Amino acid sequence: MGNLNVAVLGAKDLSEKIGKKGTVTDVTFFEIKRGNDSVTLIEPSKYPDKLSSLFYSVGMSEFAILAVDKIDASLGESIVMADLFKISKGWIILRNYIQKEQLAPLITGTSLENYIYIEEDHIRMREELLDIAQKEARKAGSGTCGSCPVDSHFNVKGVGTVVLGSVVDGYFRKHDKMQVFPIKKEVVLKSIQKHDIDADDGVKGDHVGLALRGIESDELDRGYVLTTDPSVKMTRRIVGKAELIKYWPSPLKEGMVLHLGHWMQMVPCRIAAVEDGGDFRNPAVTIEVESDIIHKPGDMAAMMYLEGGKLRIVGSIKLE
């Protein structure tokens, strides 16, 4: 079974012309299927009002389609977010007579600079995305060790508690025992579905529905993590080197309130201490997080400043 997760950026009228509409929150999912192969289009439906919408859409994807209607701040922020996640495979669609020369300065030196320019042919796009998905066949290895952040959760009559999310790391199997972070409660994975089809396992990149035994839906929240990975931990204080994006205009300051984004979490935090040594784009920082951030050692978290106006993406920091 091949699957491809695609962030569709810059146009809210494109995904519905290619795929079938599915779950809607602040991100909207669209599905394309052909045999055992599938593509999940992920649209940041509440962006630009909610930066989290863009963050979640790009964070769940390994491929991007950038539709350029106009050159504006939202386009720039979308490019920065895709570059922050190092999404290096994708397509660009130019609209409204915009030329490649107008876009080139914005993507040069980013992970988007090798994206392929394509014509907006929805039937051809659908087939070519499925061809890419077919080559992306995902396979589980031996043992069990994987994580799935909760995107949405609900109760289904006759089934029980169901979680929707994307597998961010490793894989797990039906009947596995999983820990729920941050509440550290053990549950049993009763069943797995991928695109409404029963499956035996969930593999990194799969968008899944998980039926759980041992927990009620109202005990869960978006951003909680189901995992079989013993290395997953929770952190409230981060000490390390931050890396600010090249467009960020000013140094971080003590007392500054940011948000840290990781998996399906977007958590308020405060800069407790900062020392840049003359290089403000690579400062040593101490960050105090308002609530536990769930992660694996070595993961990257995005730093965002929601009061930043036209640019709200600050940079990144490693979570130890």
N, C-alpha and C positions, 0 to 999 in steps of 0.2 A: 504494500500500500504506500503510494507516494503522496506527500502533502507539502504544500508551500504556503507560508504565511506572508501576506503582502500588505504593507502599509500604503494606502492610497491617499496622497497628500495634495492639497491645493485645489481640489474640486469636489463638491458634494453631489454632483450629478453624474459621476463617472461609474462608481461601483454598481449602482442599480442597473446600468446598461450592460454590465458584464455578468453579474452573479445574482443569485436569489437571496433576498433579504432575510436575515435571521435575527439573533438577539440584539436588542437595542438598549444601551445605557448611555454613558457619555462617549462610548465608542459603539459603532455599529458594524456588525459582521454580515458579510455576504459570502455565499458559497457557490463554487463551481464544482461539478463532479463529472467524471467520465470513467466508468468501470470502477476500479478500486482506487483510482487517483482523484485527488481533490485539491482545491485551492481555497484558502480563506482570505478574503479581502477584508482589511480592517481599516475603518474610516474614523477619523477623529471628529465625530459629529458635533461636539460642543466646542471645538476650537474655532476661532481664536479666543473666545471668552474664557475657556478653561484650559490652561496650559497642560493640566493633567491628562486631558483627552488626547493631546498630541503625544505626550510622554508614553502613555500606555500603548497607543497604537504602534508607535515605532518600536517600543521595547519588546513587543510580542512578535516582531517581524524579522525576516531575514532577507527580504526583497522589498523594493519600494517602487511605486509609480508616482512620479512628480508631474502633475498637470499645472502648467504655468499660464494662468489667465492674465496676470499682471505682475509687474515687479513692485512688490511692496514689503512692508515689515513682516507680514505673516509668511510670505515666501521665504524671506531670509531666515526667520526663526525655524521654519520647517527644515530648511537645508542644514542649519546648525544642529538640530536635534538628530537628524539622520546621520550626520557626521559624528556626533558624540557617541552614537551606538555603532559606528563603523559599518553601516549598511552599504556595502560596496557593490552590490548587484542591483540593477534597476533600470527603469525606462524613464524617459522624459518626453512629455507631450507638450508641444508649444501651441498656444491658442492666440486668438486676437492679433495675428500678424506679428507676434513677438519673434525676434530672430535669435539664433544661437549666440551671436556676438553680444547680445544684451545680457544673456544669462551667464556666459562664460566667466566673467570676473567673479561671480558669486560662488561658483562651484570649483574653480581652479584651486588645487591644493587640498581639496576635501575628498571624502570617500565617494562623492557623487561624480567626480570628474570623468569617470569611465562609463557612466550610464549611457545606454543606447537611446538615441533619438528615434522615435517611431511615429507613424501616422495613427490617428485615432480611428482604428478599424476594430469595432468591438468584437466581432465574430473571430477575427484573426487573433486578437489579443487573448480571447478566451482559450483558443486552441493552443497558442504558444505558451501560455501560463501552465496549462495542463501538461504540456510536453516537458516543461521544466520540472513540474511536480513529480512526474513519472521518474525522472532521473534522481530525484531527491528521496528515493525509497528509504524509509527509516527502519532500522533494525535494532532490536534489543540484544545486549550481550548476555553474559552470565551473571548470576546474582541479582540482587534487587537494590537499587539505590537511586532515587529520583525525587524531584520536588515539583509541586504544582500549586502556585498561588491561587487564591480564591478571587475570581472576578465577580461572580454572582452566585447566589445560593437560594434554595427554596425547598418547600416540601411538596412531594408528588404523592397523591393518594395511591396506596398499594405498593409504593416503592420506598418512600421515606425521604430522608434528606438527600438532596442532589446538589452538587457543586459543579459549576462551569468554570473552566480555566484553561490555560495553556501550560504544557509541561516545559519548564524552563531548564531542566538539567536532568541527565540520566534517563531512567525509566523505572517503571514499577508494573506489577502484575495484579490481575484480579485475585482477590482473597488476601492480598498483602495487609499486614498491620501497618498503620501509618500514624505518625505523631502530628497533632495539630498545634502549630505555633500561632500566637504566643501562649495559649492556655495550657499547652503540654498535656493534651488529652489524647489517649489512644483510641483509634477507630479502626474498623475493618472495611476494606474496599470491597463492597459486594459485587459491583459490576462497573464496566467501563463502556462508554459509547464514543465513537468518533463519527461525526456527521450522521447521527441517528442510527448507526450500525453497531451492534455489539462487537466488542474487541476483547482480546485476552490481555493486552498490555497498553501502557501509555509510554511513548518515547519522546525524547526532547523534540519540541516543535509541534507536537500534536495538540490540536484544540479538542478538549475532551469534556464529556459529562461523566461525573463520578457519583455513583450511589454509595452512601456511607451507612454503616451500622455503628451505633454507639454514640451518636451525637444528634442534637436537634438543630434545625436550621437557625433558630433564633440564638443559638450559642456562637454562631459564626459571624464574620464580618468580612467585607472586601479587604484584601491585603493579607488576611490570614494565610498560612502556608501549610499544605499537607505534604509530608515528606517521609521517606524511608532512609534518608541520609543522616547518619549520626554526626556529621560535621556541621550541620545547620545550627546556628546560634542566634542569640539576641544581644543587641548592643544599644547602650544609651549614651556612651561617651566615646568619641572618635578622636584619635590623635594621629596626625599624619600630614603628608604633603598633598595639598590640593593642586589641581591643574586647571587654570582658568582659560576659557576660550580666547582666541586672539582678538575677538571683537569686544570683549568685556572692558569697559572704559576706565575703571577705577579700582584701587585696592580694597580688599575686604577690611572691615573694621570691627573691633571688639564690640559686642552687643548687637550686631546686625542679625536680623531674623531672616532665615532662609527656609527652604523646604528641601529635604533630601528625598530623592526618588529612587526606589529599588524594587524590582519586580512589580507587584500591584500595590505598592505602598508609596505614599507621598506624605512625609511626616515633617511637621514644623521642627525647626532646630535653631539654636543660637550660637553665634561665634563667641566662645568664651575667651579665647586668646588667639593672637595672630602675630607672626613674625615673618616678614618677607625677605629680609637680608638684602634689600635693594632690588629684588626681582618680584614684583607684586603678582606676576602671573603664576608663580610656583611657591606660594607661601606655606610655611608650617603652621598648622591650625589645630586648635582644640575645639571640638564641636560638641555641644550638649544637646541631645535629642529629646524632644518632649515625651515620646513614648518609645517602647522598644522597636528597633528596626531589625527585621529578620533577614538573615543572609548567610552565605557561606564565606569562610575566610578567603580574602583576596578578591571578592566581588567588587565591582565598580558601582558607586552611587552617583546619580546626577545631582548637582547643586543648582537650585533655582531660586530666583528672587522675584516673587509674584508682583512686587510693586515696581518692577524694573521698566515699565512702559513698553517701548517697542521691542526691547530685547530682555527676556526674562530668564534665559539660560546662562548660568554663571560659569559652570565647568563641572569637574568631577573629582571624586576622592575615593581612594581604595578603602574598603572595609576589612579590617584585620580580625 
